[in-house]
Amino acid sequence: MSRGVRFVTIALLSCASLAIAQSAPPPSSPSDRKVTYRVAPDYPELARRMNIHGVVKLEAVVRPNGTVKTTRVLGGNPVLVDAATTAVTKWKFQPGQAETTEVVQLSFEAEN
């Protein structure tokens, strides 16, 4: 892949991430519910080829039954955002009395 194509791909992913983050509903009150079932994110092939690593920070709205209702990107490399979002939507939290908002961070490290 040429350098120009990589730049365009990353720029397009950045714009898409910003649009998603701006269209998210307002968060409910923050909480500290424990994760009872965690899915590790898949390391994106593009990130592997480009040796991209880092942290993605997400806000997850969690239903009273512990399932994730929605996510919102708070920060991180756009190449890693989709993998992080996909993983967190599969997570399960402790049941609670009401819908809560949880902030989670996922680390992506280059595999050797």
N, C-alpha and C positions, 0 to 999 in steps of 0.2 A: 504494500500500500504506500503510495507516495506521501511525502510530508504534507503537501497541500490538502490531500484528501483526509488525512488524519485530523488536521486543524479544522476543516469544515465539519467533520463528524463530531468532534468535541464541541465546537461552537453550537451546532444544532442541538446536541444533547443538553448543553447549558441552558439554551433558550427554553427547551421543553421542561426542564426541571424548574425553572423560574415560574413558568406558566402554571405548573401543577401546584407549586407552593403558594402562589398568590390566589388560586381559586379554592383553596381548602376552607372548610367551615371554621368559625372561631372555636378555640379549644374550651373544654370544660375545666374544672378545677384540677390542679396537679395532685398526684397521689403517689404512693410507694407500694403498689401491689406487686407481689412477687411473681416471677415467671415460673410456671409449673411445667411448661413444655416449650423447648426452644429448638428452632430449626436454624442450622448454620447456613449462611449465604453461600451460593456458588460463586467462585471467583470468575468474573467475566473473562472470556478469551481475549477480548481487546485489551483489557487491563493487563493480562498476563504478557501479551506480546509487547506492550508498551512499557512494561515494568512499573505500572501505576499501583500505588498502595496508599493507605490512609484510613481515615475514620469517617463514617457517615453517621450523622446525628438525625434521628427521626422523632417525631411526636406521634404517638399512637393513641387513638381514642378507643378505649376498651369497654365493651358492654358489661353489664352486671354479671353475666354468666362466664366472663373471662376471655371471650373471643375478641379479636381485633376488628373493630368496625371500619376505621379509616386510619390512614397515615398521612403525615405531612413532613416534607423534607425541611430540616432546619440547617443543614450544612453538609458539605462533603463533596468529593469529586463526582461530577455528573456521570462519569463512566461506571462508577460503583453504585450509584443511587438505585437503579432498578433491581439489582441483585439484593440489596439491603431491604428494600421495600417488599419484595416478593417473600423474603424469609420472614420478616416481622409479621406480615399478614397471616402467617401460619402459626404464630406463637399462641400460647394459651397462658392466661394469668389466673391468679387466685380469684374465685368468685367474690363479688362485692355487693354492697347495698345499692349502688348507683353506677352510672357510666362515669369513668374517670379518664384522665389524660396522663399518659406515661411518656417520659422522655427516655429514649434508648440510644446507645451508641454501638456501632458494629465496626470492628477493626478488620481491615484487609491488608494482609502482608503478602509480599511477592513470594511465590513458592519457588524453591530451587529445583 
